[in-house]
Amino acid sequence: MANRPDKNTPIEDTVEAMAGLVKEGKVKYLGLSEVNSDTLRRAYKIHPSISLYPSSTIDLTISCRNSS
């Protein structure tokens, strides 16, 4: 789970490292918290199975609508 990902590190690098842990069998799932829809789209391109933990229901609604 990347909670408030580092703004100085591209989300692609973070998710790629986390996806490596999935491939190695060290973790089952990836999660992101407090990311905007653009960041979510970029992360999804690297690893399409990501759990989203929004900071609020409004954020989730906006992200889902923008992802369509």
Secondary structure, DSSP 8 states (H G I E B T S, - for coil): -EES--TTS-HHHHHHHHHHHHHTTS-S-EEEES--HHHHHHHHHH-S-EEEE-SSHHHHHHHHHHH-
